Amino acid sequence: MQLQLIWDDPITEEPQQRVSPLPIAFGRELAQLPTELDGQPVHQLVLLDTNHEISRYHALIFEIAGGVIFEDRSTNGTLLNEERGIGERRPLTTGDTIRIGTYTITVSIQQDDPNATRFTGASPSTVIFNPQTEILPADEVAEAVPTSRASHSPTTIIFDPETDNLQSDPFIPTPSPTPSRRVFPPGDVFSAEQVSINALHATGYPVEEIDYAAIGGGMGSFAWVDMIRVCGVKPHQIRVLTLRPGKPYERYEALLRNCQIPRYKRIRSGSDSCPDNVWGWPGYALRESWRETFSGRIPSALQNLWQVFSEPAFADTYTPIADNVFNSMDREATRIGWNQIVQYGSVRSIRKTEDGRYVIAYSATKPPTAGGATQPVVASDYRFLIAKYIHLCTGYPAIKLLDDLQDYRQRTGDTKRVVHGYEPHDHVYEHLEKFGGTLVVRGFGIVGSQIMDRIYKARKANPRITVIHLSRSPKSGNRFGKAKRYVENHWEFQPYNWPKGTWGGDMRSMLESADPLRRRELLEAWGGTTTASRIPWRKTVQEGLKQGWYTIKFGQVDKVEQNEQGKPVTYVKSRGYEGVERIEADFVVDCTGLISDPRENPLLRDLIEHHNLDLNPQMRLHVENDFEIKKMRNGKGRMYAAGVITLGGPYAPVDTFLGLQYAAHRSAEALAGARAPKIRYLEGVGSIWQWFKWAFNVAP
């Protein structure tokens, strides 16, 4: 007999699971957990103790006479199906939930399967590790480190590596380089630890040389290019390789649009987080108030300023309008010569060169046409770009559907009634506005709140719309020290995806100086699924609960089936309820988020495996405090990373506007310190002079 344990990562919101034989011991210290019980090896699960609620040896699950028993061994007790017990033994059945500290673990009892995967996802007990070198005890490594994946998970909707468009079809990865010149990049050249420049020229493919290269072309690349341009680097020294050669915010805007945040709505960011302005002043609130003052909308202008000065105690937190953010980025892109720097291309691989630089293998095909058709890749499109300094910011590689929903889509082929919140799904609301019906929502984050806002508007056209919100367990609110996140109707409220205190000051310094495991503990305490505390939106939830068109249900989803009418039916086992509840709906929307694992990106997976790069306990790229991937250092050559692929490193809000700018600033300072060409520190009179150039829209 074995158990499947399922929980959500409290930081990335990605589902984690572990399948393990009994017995299983839980606790915060590996050394205190038993290794053997009645002659049987004990499988250990180390949990991070962010709220000081987890004992060193907290609990044990074992088998007696064919039954599964949970034994609490802690001083604080454990919640089993929301009932606390201290030092008690209680039977476990499939669907039960165990709450230990901030972890809510759902149990599924299975018969022994010798071929079952013992662990999927990042272990909470993992320390920095090299995928090729075990530095943990052998048994713990087998539990903690997933094997290298040859392809994407079947439960992901990927951003196609050739077009950057969402592709829900099974992903077929680019073959790994083999010793043949018939594939690109040629394996006989790229298999070397350091590639010969002469060998590159001998391939016959075009070779270009540049000082600085940015790979990604999105918001993070834009922030980095903007920073080094302001620090003195000229456009002809920089190349940006991207699959979206138009606007750097194209993918971001598309995701916002899919999750019901069009340009006229406000996005979840602060007034001083300005991708177009490295100084952050004037912020968006002052700019918006200035425009509205000259448009005669004085009350609205004063409201914006009031929000900035009184948030969050006396007013909702100010957030900028998406259209204003994008327009300001367009202005800055023109100022720094973005279109001169960008090169459309699909990056295949990166290697160190023997002369202290890096070579980037890419296909320089033409951008997709207006209708979305892609251009075929031919051998004449293959090229090499040699750079001395590289910046990686590839963004989220994929969207993950919940396992039961992906299973439903694969069995039925129905991609219209079961959708992800980040997929285009306007047809859902159009149908509900016309015919009414029931919508099941999975997930309590910012996307879930935007779906609720859109449904509220749809009900004005057709009040015969009901919403059932499913969650595994009630929300109690993250704690850190004496602080506790506010929870209302099981929604956790926070103005931004991370507490604003992590953007700078003591909390930033605390994370930067912490060791990798302590960083994960801090991030778990500070992070998690939240949404902005907007008064109008909170009233919508309260109104829906009071009027009965909005219902929150808790339990473990057993399966999702299709009925005779083609509608999805969700079967839920609720705590304290014997049997399974059947929920029939017209549509199901998965709002559980995006995947940030760099190994889901073919380019980054190849980089990690070839150069044996270290991953942090969050299973993201391990970077130094200046965001350098130190293991990729090649003589004077440097490689930096930014964005969500560095989550778990020295900065918490890495995927925010300010986080991308912070990473860009730290790496630019490191480049100035390394005497990189034409780059200088941004300080003193030089910084003031560059700000005036920005204010008057003069090129750096």
C-alpha positions in Angstrom: 0.0 0.0 0.0 1.2 3.5 -0.8 0.0 7.1 -0.5 -0.3 9.9 -3.0 0.2 13.2 -1.2 -1.0 16.3 -3.0 -0.5 20.0 -2.1 -0.1 23.4 -3.7 3.3 25.1 -3.6 2.5 28.1 -1.4 4.8 30.4 -3.5 4.4 29.3 -7.1 0.9 27.9 -6.7 2.0 24.9 -8.7 0.5 21.6 -7.6 3.0 19.2 -6.0 2.6 15.5 -5.4 4.5 12.6 -3.9 3.7 8.9 -4.2 5.4 6.9 -1.5 5.1 3.6 0.3 4.3 3.6 4.0 5.4 4.5 6.6 5.9 8.3 6.0 7.3 10.7 8.6 6.7 14.5 8.6 8.8 17.1 10.3 10.9 20.2 10.0 14.3 18.6 10.7 15.6 15.6 8.6 17.9 14.5 11.4 15.0 14.1 13.9 12.9 11.9 11.6 13.1 8.1 12.0 14.8 6.1 9.3 13.2 2.7 10.2 10.0 1.5 11.8 9.5 -2.2 12.7 12.2 -3.1 10.2 10.7 -1.1 7.4 12.5 2.0 5.9 10.6 5.3 6.7 10.1 7.7 3.9 10.7 11.3 5.1 9.0 14.5 4.1 10.7 17.7 5.4 8.4 20.7 5.6 9.5 24.3 6.0 8.3 25.9 9.3 7.5 29.5 8.5 4.9 30.0 11.3 6.7 28.0 14.0 3.9 25.5 14.0 5.8 22.4 12.8 7.6 20.1 15.2 11.0 18.6 14.4 9.2 15.2 14.2 5.6 16.2 13.6 3.6 13.2 12.4 3.7 9.6 11.1 1.5 7.7 8.7 1.7 3.9 8.8 -0.3 0.8 8.1 -2.0 -1.5 10.6 -4.0 -4.6 9.6 -4.7 -3.2 6.1 -5.7 0.2 7.4 -3.9 3.5 7.2 -3.3 5.4 10.5 -2.2 9.0 11.1 -0.4 9.6 14.3 0.3 13.1 15.6 3.6 13.4 17.5 3.7 17.2 17.7 3.4 19.7 20.5 1.0 22.0 18.6 -1.2 19.3 17.1 -2.4 18.7 13.5 -5.6 19.4 11.7 -7.1 16.3 10.1 -10.1 17.3 8.1 -10.1 20.6 10.1 -10.3 18.8 13.4 -7.3 19.3 15.7 -5.7 16.4 17.5 -2.6 16.3 19.7 -0.8 13.0 20.2 -3.8 11.1 18.7 -4.0 8.2 16.3 -6.8 8.5 13.7 -7.6 6.5 10.6 -7.0 8.0 7.1 -9.1 7.5 4.0 -8.9 8.8 0.5 -9.8 12.5 0.3 -8.8 13.4 3.8 -6.8 16.6 4.3 -3.9 17.1 6.7 -2.9 20.6 7.7 0.6 21.0 9.1 1.7 24.6 9.4 1.0 26.3 6.0 0.7 23.0 4.2 -2.6 21.5 3.3 -2.0 18.0 2.1 -4.6 15.8 0.5 -4.3 12.0 0.8 -5.1 9.4 -1.7 -4.6 5.7 -0.8 -3.4 3.5 -3.6 -2.4 -0.1 -4.1 1.3 -0.7 -4.5 2.6 0.0 -8.0 6.3 -0.7 -8.6 6.3 1.6 -11.6 4.8 4.6 -9.8 6.7 7.8 -9.8 7.9 8.4 -6.2 8.0 12.1 -6.4 6.9 14.8 -8.8 7.7 18.5 -8.3 10.2 20.3 -6.1 10.7 18.9 -2.6 10.4 21.4 0.3 13.6 19.8 1.7 15.8 20.4 -1.4 18.9 22.5 -1.0 20.9 23.9 -3.9 21.8 21.0 -6.1 23.4 20.2 -9.3 21.2 18.0 -11.6 24.3 15.8 -12.3 25.9 15.7 -8.9 24.1 14.5 -5.7 25.1 16.5 -2.6 22.2 15.3 -0.5 22.1 11.8 1.1 21.4 9.3 -1.7 17.9 8.3 -0.5 16.9 11.9 0.0 18.1 12.8 -3.5 16.0 10.1 -5.0 13.0 11.7 -3.2 13.9 15.3 -3.9 15.3 15.6 -7.3 13.1 14.9 -10.3 14.7 13.3 -13.3 15.5 15.4 -16.3 12.4 15.7 -18.5 12.7 14.9 -22.2 9.5 16.7 -23.0 6.9 18.9 -21.4 4.4 17.7 -19.0 1.1 16.5 -20.6 -0.7 18.9 -18.3 0.8 22.0 -19.7 -0.3 24.5 -22.4 3.1 25.7 -23.7 4.2 28.9 -25.4 5.4 27.4 -28.6 9.2 27.8 -28.8 9.0 28.7 -32.5 6.1 31.2 -32.4 5.5 32.0 -28.7 1.8 31.3 -29.2 -0.2 29.1 -26.8 -0.3 25.5 -28.0 -2.5 23.1 -26.2 -1.5 20.2 -28.4 1.2 17.7 -27.1 4.6 19.3 -27.3 7.3 17.7 -29.5 10.7 19.1 -28.4 13.5 20.0 -30.7 15.8 17.0 -30.8 19.0 17.2 -28.7 22.1 17.9 -30.7 23.8 14.8 -32.0 27.1 14.4 -33.8 25.7 15.4 -37.2 25.8 18.5 -39.3 22.3 17.8 -40.6 20.8 19.2 -37.4 21.1 22.7 -35.9 23.0 23.5 -34.0 25.5 20.9 -35.2 26.2 18.4 -32.4 29.8 17.8 -33.2 30.5 21.5 -32.5 28.1 22.2 -29.6 28.9 19.1 -27.7 32.2 20.7 -26.6 32.4 22.4 -23.2 33.9 25.4 -25.0 33.1 25.9 -28.6 35.8 26.8 -31.1 35.3 30.1 -33.0 37.0 28.5 -36.1 34.6 25.6 -35.9 31.6 27.9 -36.0 32.9 29.6 -39.1 33.6 26.2 -40.7 29.9 25.3 -40.5 29.1 27.8 -43.2 26.4 29.4 -41.2 26.5 33.2 -40.7 28.4 34.4 -37.6 27.8 37.8 -36.0 29.6 39.3 -33.0 28.1 41.7 -30.5 28.9 43.0 -27.0 25.5 42.5 -25.3 22.7 40.0 -26.0 19.3 39.8 -24.4 17.3 36.6 -24.9 13.5 36.7 -24.4 12.4 40.1 -25.8 9.7 40.7 -23.2 9.3 43.0 -20.3 12.5 41.8 -18.5 14.6 42.2 -21.7 13.2 45.7 -22.1 14.0 46.7 -18.6 17.6 45.4 -19.0 18.2 47.1 -22.3 16.6 50.4 -21.0 19.0 50.2 -18.0 22.2 49.6 -19.9 21.2 52.2 -22.5 20.8 54.8 -19.8 24.2 53.6 -18.4 25.9 54.5 -21.7 25.7 51.4 -24.0 24.8 52.3 -27.6 22.2 50.5 -29.7 24.7 49.0 -32.1 26.3 47.2 -29.2 23.1 45.3 -28.2 21.0 42.6 -29.8 17.7 41.3 -28.5 16.6 37.9 -29.8 12.8 37.4 -29.5 9.8 35.6 -31.0 7.7 38.8 -30.6 9.6 41.6 -32.5 6.8 44.2 -32.1 6.1 45.4 -28.6 8.0 44.0 -25.6 4.8 43.8 -23.7 2.9 41.7 -26.3 2.8 38.4 -24.4 2.0 40.2 -21.2 -0.9 42.1 -22.8 -2.2 39.0 -24.4 -2.3 37.2 -21.0 -4.0 40.2 -19.4 -6.6 40.2 -22.2 -7.2 36.5 -21.8 -7.8 36.8 -18.1 -10.3 39.7 -18.6 -8.0 42.7 -18.0 -8.3 44.8 -21.2 -6.3 48.0 -21.7 -8.8 50.3 -20.0 -8.6 48.4 -16.7 -6.0 48.8 -13.9 -3.3 46.3 -13.5 -1.7 45.0 -10.3 1.3 47.2 -9.9 2.4 50.3 -8.0 2.6 53.9 -9.0 6.4 54.0 -8.8 6.9 50.7 -10.7 7.5 52.2 -14.1 9.1 50.0 -16.8 9.7 53.2 -18.9 11.5 55.1 -16.1 14.4 53.6 -14.1 14.0 56.4 -11.5 10.4 55.7 -10.8 9.5 59.5 -10.7 7.2 60.9 -11.7 5.1 57.8 -11.0 1.9 56.8 -12.8 -0.4 58.4 -10.3 1.2 61.9 -10.7 1.2 61.5 -14.5 -2.4 60.4 -14.6 -3.4 63.3 -12.3 -1.5 65.7 -14.5 -3.4 64.5 -17.6 -6.8 64.6 -15.9 -6.2 68.0 -14.5 -5.7 69.4 -18.0 -8.7 67.5 -19.2 -10.9 69.2 -16.6 -11.4 66.0 -14.4 -10.1 67.6 -11.2 -12.0 65.3 -8.7 -10.5 62.2 -10.4 -7.0 63.8 -10.4 -7.3 64.5 -6.7 -8.5 60.9 -6.1 -5.4 59.4 -7.6 -3.1 61.6 -5.4 -5.2 60.8 -2.3 -4.8 57.1 -3.0 -1.0 57.3 -3.2 -0.7 59.3 0.0 -3.2 57.4 2.0 -2.9 53.8 0.7 -3.6 51.2 2.0 -5.0 52.4 5.4 -7.6 54.9 4.2 -8.0 54.1 0.5 -7.6 51.3 -2.0 -4.1 51.0 -3.3 -3.4 52.9 -6.4 -2.7 50.9 -9.5 -2.1 52.2 -13.1 -4.3 51.8 -16.1 -2.8 49.2 -18.5 -3.1 51.6 -21.5 -1.1 54.3 -19.8 1.7 51.7 -18.9 1.9 50.4 -22.5 1.8 53.9 -24.1 4.7 55.0 -21.8 6.7 51.9 -22.8 6.1 52.7 -26.5 7.6 56.2 -25.9 10.6 54.8 -24.1 11.1 52.1 -26.7 11.4 54.8 -29.4 13.8 56.8 -27.2 16.3 54.0 -26.7 16.1 52.6 -30.2 14.4 49.3 -29.3 13.4 48.5 -32.9 17.0 48.9 -34.0 18.1 46.4 -31.4 15.5 43.6 -31.8 16.1 40.6 -34.0 13.3 38.1 -34.6 14.6 34.6 -33.9 14.1 31.3 -32.1 17.1 30.6 -29.9 18.1 26.9 -30.0 21.1 26.7 -27.7 23.9 28.6 -25.9 27.4 27.5 -25.3 30.6 29.0 -23.9 33.3 29.8 -26.4 37.0 29.2 -26.0 37.8 32.9 -26.1 35.8 33.9 -23.0 32.5 34.7 -24.7 29.2 32.8 -25.6 27.7 31.6 -28.8 24.0 31.7 -29.4 22.5 29.4 -32.0 19.2 30.6 -33.4 17.0 30.6 -36.5 16.4 34.1 -37.9 13.1 33.4 -39.6 10.6 36.1 -40.5 7.9 37.0 -37.9 4.4 35.4 -38.2 2.1 37.1 -40.7 -0.9 39.2 -39.6 -3.1 36.1 -39.9 -0.8 34.2 -37.5 0.8 31.9 -40.1 4.4 31.1 -39.3 7.2 31.1 -41.8 9.0 27.7 -42.4 12.4 27.3 -41.0 15.1 26.6 -43.6 18.8 26.0 -43.3 19.6 29.5 -44.7 17.9 30.9 -41.6 20.3 29.3 -39.1 22.8 31.7 -37.6 25.3 32.2 -34.7 25.5 35.2 -32.5 28.7 35.6 -30.4 28.3 37.9 -27.3 30.4 38.6 -24.3 27.5 39.5 -22.0 24.1 37.7 -22.0 20.9 38.5 -20.2 18.2 35.7 -19.9 14.6 36.5 -19.2 12.4 34.1 -21.0 9.3 34.5 -18.8 6.8 31.8 -18.0 7.3 28.8 -20.3 3.8 27.3 -20.0 0.4 27.3 -18.5 -0.6 24.3 -16.3 -4.1 22.9 -16.2 -5.1 21.0 -13.1 -4.6 17.3 -13.7 -8.2 16.3 -13.6 -9.1 19.0 -16.1 -6.3 18.1 -18.5 -7.4 14.5 -18.2 -11.0 15.6 -19.1 -9.7 17.5 -22.2 -7.6 14.7 -23.4 -10.4 12.1 -23.1 -13.2 14.2 -24.5 -11.4 16.7 -26.9 -13.5 19.4 -25.3 -11.4 22.6 -25.1 -14.3 25.0 -25.1 -16.2 24.1 -21.9 -13.1 23.4 -19.8 -10.6 26.3 -20.2 -7.7 27.9 -18.4 -8.1 31.6 -17.4 -5.0 32.5 -19.3 -6.3 31.0 -22.5 -8.6 33.0 -24.8 -12.1 32.1 -23.6 -14.4 35.1 -24.3 -16.9 32.5 -25.7 -17.7 31.4 -22.1 -19.1 34.8 -21.2 -20.8 35.4 -24.5 -22.6 32.1 -24.0 -23.6 32.8 -20.4 -24.8 36.3 -21.3 -27.1 34.8 -24.0 -28.3 31.6 -22.3 -27.4 31.8 -18.6 -25.9 28.8 -16.9 -23.4 27.6 -14.2 -19.7 28.3 -14.1 -17.2 26.4 -11.9 -14.2 28.4 -11.0 -11.0 26.7 -9.7 -8.4 29.0 -8.0 -8.6 32.0 -5.7 -5.8 34.2 -7.1 -5.9 37.5 -9.1 -7.2 35.7 -12.2 -10.1 34.2 -10.2 -11.0 37.7 -9.0 -11.0 39.1 -12.6 -13.2 36.2 -13.7 -15.6 37.1 -10.9 -15.6 40.7 -12.0 -16.4 39.7 -15.6 -19.2 37.4 -14.4 -20.7 40.2 -12.4 -21.0 42.3 -15.6 -22.4 39.3 -17.5 -25.2 38.9 -14.9 -26.4 42.4 -15.7 -27.2 41.0 -19.2 -28.5 37.7 -17.9 -29.1 37.2 -14.1 -29.6 33.4 -14.7 -25.8 32.9 -14.1 -24.5 31.1 -11.1 -20.9 30.5 -9.9 -19.5 27.6 -7.9 -16.0 28.2 -6.5 -14.1 25.1 -5.7 -11.1 24.9 -3.3 -9.3 22.1 -1.6 -9.5 23.8 1.9 -10.5 27.0 3.6 -8.1 29.9 3.6 -6.6 30.9 6.9 -4.1 33.6 5.8 -0.3 33.5 5.8 1.5 34.6 8.9 4.9 36.2 9.3 5.9 37.0 12.9 2.9 38.9 14.4 1.5 39.9 11.0 -1.3 37.9 9.4 -2.7 38.4 5.9 -6.4 39.5 5.9 -8.9 36.9 4.7 -12.5 37.6 3.8 -14.8 34.9 2.5 -11.8 32.7 1.9 -10.0 35.2 -0.3 -6.6 36.4 0.9 -6.1 40.1 0.3 -2.8 41.8 -0.5 -2.3 44.8 -2.8 0.4 43.2 -4.8 1.5 39.6 -5.4 4.2 40.1 -2.7 4.1 42.4 0.3 5.4 45.8 -0.6 8.0 45.5 2.2 9.8 42.9 0.1 10.5 45.5 -2.6 13.2 47.2 -0.6 14.4 47.8 2.9 14.7 45.3 5.7 12.7 42.5 4.1 14.8 42.7 0.9 18.0 42.7 2.9 16.8 39.8 5.0 16.2 37.7 1.9 19.4 38.7 0.2 21.5 37.7 3.2 19.7 34.4 3.9 20.9 31.0 2.8 18.9 29.1 0.2 16.7 27.1 2.6 16.0 30.1 4.7 15.0 32.0 1.6 12.4 29.4 0.7 11.0 29.7 4.3 10.8 33.4 4.0 9.2 33.3 0.5 6.6 30.8 1.7 5.7 33.0 4.6 5.5 36.1 2.4 4.0 34.6 -0.8 1.0 32.6 -1.8 -2.3 33.1 -3.7 -3.7 36.6 -3.1 -5.8 39.2 -4.8 -6.1 43.0 -4.5 -8.4 44.2 -1.8 -10.7 46.3 -3.9 -13.9 47.6 -2.2 -16.2 47.2 -5.2 -15.0 43.7 -5.9 -15.3 42.6 -2.3 -18.9 43.9 -2.4 -19.5 41.7 -5.5 -18.4 38.6 -3.6 -20.5 39.5 -0.5 -23.5 40.3 -2.8 -23.1 37.0 -4.6 -23.0 35.0 -1.4 -26.0 36.8 0.1 -28.1 36.4 -3.1 -27.1 32.8 -3.6 -25.7 33.1 -7.1 -22.1 32.6 -5.8 -21.2 29.5 -3.7 -17.9 28.4 -2.3 -17.3 24.7 -1.8 -14.4 22.8 -0.3 -13.1 19.3 -1.1 -11.0 17.1 -3.3 -12.0 16.7 -6.9 -12.2 13.0 -7.7 -12.8 13.3 -11.4 -14.4 15.4 -14.2 -16.7 13.6 -16.6 -18.8 14.7 -19.6 -22.5 14.1 -19.5 -24.9 13.3 -22.3 -25.4 17.0 -23.1 -21.6 17.5 -23.5 -21.3 19.4 -20.2 -18.5 18.9 -17.7 -19.6 17.2 -14.4 -17.2 17.6 -11.4 -17.2 15.0 -8.7 -16.1 16.3 -5.3 -15.4 14.5 -2.1 -16.0 17.1 0.7 -14.6 16.8 4.2 -17.0 15.3 6.6 -19.3 14.2 3.8 -19.7 10.5 3.1 -19.9 10.1 -0.6 -19.2 12.3 -3.6 -21.0 15.4 -4.6 -21.9 15.8 -8.3 -21.6 19.4 -9.7 -22.9 19.9 -13.2 -21.8 23.1 -15.0 -21.8 24.7 -18.4 -18.2 25.7 -18.1 -15.1 25.2 -15.9 -12.4 27.8 -15.7 -9.0 26.9 -14.2 -7.5 30.0 -12.5 -4.5 28.2 -10.9 -1.8 30.1 -12.7 1.4 29.8 -14.8 4.4 27.4 -14.7 7.7 29.0 -13.8 9.9 25.9 -13.9 12.8 26.8 -16.3 13.1 23.1 -17.2 9.8 23.4 -19.1 11.6 25.8 -21.6 13.7 23.7 -24.1 16.4 26.3 -24.3 16.9 26.6 -20.5 16.6 22.8 -20.1 19.4 22.3 -22.6 21.5 25.0 -20.8 20.9 23.4 -17.4 21.7 19.9 -18.5 24.8 20.7 -20.6 26.4 23.1 -18.1 25.2 21.3 -15.0 23.7 24.5 -13.7 22.6 24.7 -10.0 19.0 25.1 -9.1 17.8 26.6 -5.9 15.3 25.0 -3.5 12.5 26.6 -5.5 13.8 24.6 -8.5 14.7 27.7 -10.4 18.0 29.0 -11.7 20.4 29.7 -8.8 21.7 33.3 -9.2 24.0 35.5 -7.2 22.8 38.7 -5.5 23.6 40.6 -8.7 21.6 38.0 -10.7 24.7 36.4 -12.4 24.6 32.7 -13.2 28.1 32.3 -11.8 28.5 28.8 -13.2 28.2 30.3 -16.7 31.1 32.7 -16.1 33.5 32.3 -19.0 36.7 34.4 -18.4 35.5 37.9 -18.5 32.2 36.8 -20.0 29.1 37.1 -17.8 25.6 35.7 -18.0 22.7 37.1 -16.0 19.1 36.0 -15.5 15.9 37.8 -14.4 12.2 37.2 -13.9 10.4 34.2 -12.6 13.1 31.8 -13.6 15.1 33.2 -10.7 12.3 32.8 -8.1 13.9 31.7 -4.8 16.9 33.9 -5.2 17.9 37.2 -3.6 14.7 39.1 -4.5 11.1 38.1 -3.9 8.9 40.0 -6.5 11.2 39.0 -9.4 8.3 38.9 -11.9 7.0 42.4 -11.1 7.9 45.6 -13.0 10.0 46.8 -10.1 11.6 43.3 -9.7 12.7 43.3 -13.4 14.1 46.8 -13.0 15.9 45.8 -9.8 17.5 42.8 -11.4 18.5 45.0 -14.4 20.1 47.6 -12.1 22.0 45.0 -10.1 23.4 43.4 -13.2 24.2 46.8 -14.8 26.2 47.7 -11.7 28.1 44.4 -11.9 28.9 45.0 -15.5 30.2 48.5 -14.7 32.3 47.0 -12.0 33.7 44.4 -14.5 34.6 47.3 -16.9 32.2 46.1 -19.6 32.4 48.2 -22.8 30.8 51.7 -22.6 28.8 51.0 -19.4 29.1 53.2 -16.3 27.5 53.5 -12.9 24.2 55.4 -12.9 24.8 57.9 -10.1 25.3 61.5 -9.1 25.2 64.2 -11.8 25.2 61.6 -14.6 22.0 60.1 -13.2 20.4 63.6 -13.0 21.5 64.4 -16.6 20.0 61.1 -17.9 16.7 61.8 -16.0 16.4 65.2 -17.8 17.0 63.4 -21.1 14.2 61.0 -20.2 11.9 63.9 -19.2 12.5 65.7 -22.5 12.4 62.4 -24.6 16.0 62.7 -25.8 17.9 59.5 -26.6 20.4 58.5 -23.8 
